[in-house]
Amino acid sequence: MRLDELRPAPGAHKKGRRVGRGHGSGRGKTAGRGTKGQKARTGSSIPPYFEGGQLPLARRLPFKRGFTNIFRKEFAIVNVGKLRVFEPSSFVDAQALVSKRLLKKSEAKGLIKILGDGELDRPLTVRAHKFSATARAKIEAAGGTVETIPLAVANKTKRAKKPAPVQTKEA
């Protein structure tokens, strides 16, 4: 068999319907496009996301085209295995992590999270905003302690209500 002898399987290749070839074909005149309207004209192609002028779904739903959560908290991450650079029974906080070059100065100003990758063989007092469960377990198993820095939480009210002015009654 040669390449020029290749043919599709019988019945696999169907001839396309020839439209607009007179009344006798059953597809004459408007050629199956109906009468008038945007889709009856030549050269018109409407994209699948077009909704007839209505505000498209992609613009109504911000997360469909990319969305930035303005309330997201970014944590600088340090793994437990990296804490072996500290002397036993030392205090580990943001400044200590910067001095050992485990964090940049800009990262130390933000939130810090300790993750549990690696091993720890010395007791340390670690102070950070968050700890993973495995990191907490490994630090405590090595004889160290974990200090969590509380996160600032804003009051969840619809709007800041001013206290009503105190009225004094004159007699």
URGIHU-V695830 format. One record per pair of residues at least 12 apart in sequence whose C-alpha atoms are under 7 Angstrom apart, sorted by the first residue. I is the first residue (numbers start at 1). GAP is how many residues later the second one is. D is the distance in Angstrom with one decimal. If there is no record, write none. Layout:
i=I gap=GAP d=D
i=I gap=GAP d=D
This chain:
i=19 gap=12 d=5.1
i=74 gap=37 d=6.8
i=75 gap=36 d=4.8
i=75 gap=37 d=5.1
i=75 gap=38 d=5.9
i=76 gap=31 d=5.9
i=76 gap=35 d=6.1
i=76 gap=36 d=4.7
i=76 gap=37 d=6.1
i=77 gap=35 d=6.1
i=77 gap=36 d=5.1
i=77 gap=37 d=5.9
i=77 gap=38 d=6.9
i=78 gap=35 d=6.4
i=78 gap=36 d=5.0
i=78 gap=37 d=6.2
i=79 gap=35 d=5.6
i=79 gap=36 d=4.7
i=79 gap=37 d=5.7
i=79 gap=38 d=5.3
i=79 gap=39 d=6.8
i=80 gap=34 d=6.6
i=80 gap=35 d=6.1
i=80 gap=36 d=5.3
i=80 gap=37 d=5.8
i=80 gap=38 d=5.7
i=80 gap=39 d=6.4
i=80 gap=40 d=6.4
i=80 gap=55 d=6.2
i=81 gap=36 d=6.1
i=81 gap=37 d=3.9
i=81 gap=38 d=4.9
i=81 gap=39 d=5.8
i=84 gap=36 d=6.3
i=88 gap=34 d=5.1
i=88 gap=35 d=5.5
i=88 gap=36 d=6.2
i=89 gap=34 d=5.0
i=89 gap=35 d=4.7
i=89 gap=36 d=6.8
i=90 gap=34 d=5.4
i=90 gap=35 d=6.3
i=91 gap=33 d=6.2
i=91 gap=34 d=4.8
i=91 gap=35 d=6.2
i=92 gap=32 d=7.0
i=92 gap=33 d=5.9
i=92 gap=34 d=4.7
i=92 gap=35 d=6.1
i=93 gap=33 d=6.3
i=93 gap=34 d=5.0
i=93 gap=35 d=6.6
i=94 gap=14 d=5.2
i=111 gap=18 d=6.0
i=112 gap=16 d=5.5
i=112 gap=17 d=5.4
i=112 gap=18 d=6.6
i=113 gap=15 d=6.2
i=113 gap=16 d=6.0
i=113 gap=17 d=4.6
i=113 gap=18 d=5.5
i=114 gap=16 d=6.4
i=114 gap=17 d=4.8
i=114 gap=18 d=6.4
i=114 gap=21 d=6.4
i=115 gap=16 d=6.2
i=115 gap=17 d=5.3
i=115 gap=20 d=5.2
i=116 gap=16 d=6.5
i=116 gap=18 d=4.9
i=116 gap=19 d=3.8
i=120 gap=18 d=6.6
i=120 gap=19 d=6.8
i=120 gap=22 d=6.4
i=121 gap=21 d=5.6
i=122 gap=20 d=5.5
i=123 gap=19 d=5.2
i=123 gap=20 d=4.6
i=123 gap=21 d=4.0
i=124 gap=20 d=4.4
i=124 gap=21 d=6.4
i=125 gap=19 d=5.5
i=125 gap=20 d=4.8
i=125 gap=21 d=6.0
i=126 gap=19 d=6.4
i=126 gap=20 d=5.2
i=126 gap=21 d=6.0
i=127 gap=19 d=6.2
i=127 gap=20 d=4.6
i=127 gap=21 d=5.9
i=127 gap=22 d=6.8
i=128 gap=19 d=6.6
i=128 gap=20 d=5.4
i=128 gap=21 d=5.6
i=129 gap=19 d=5.3
i=129 gap=20 d=4.6
i=129 gap=21 d=6.4
i=129 gap=22 d=6.8
i=130 gap=18 d=6.3
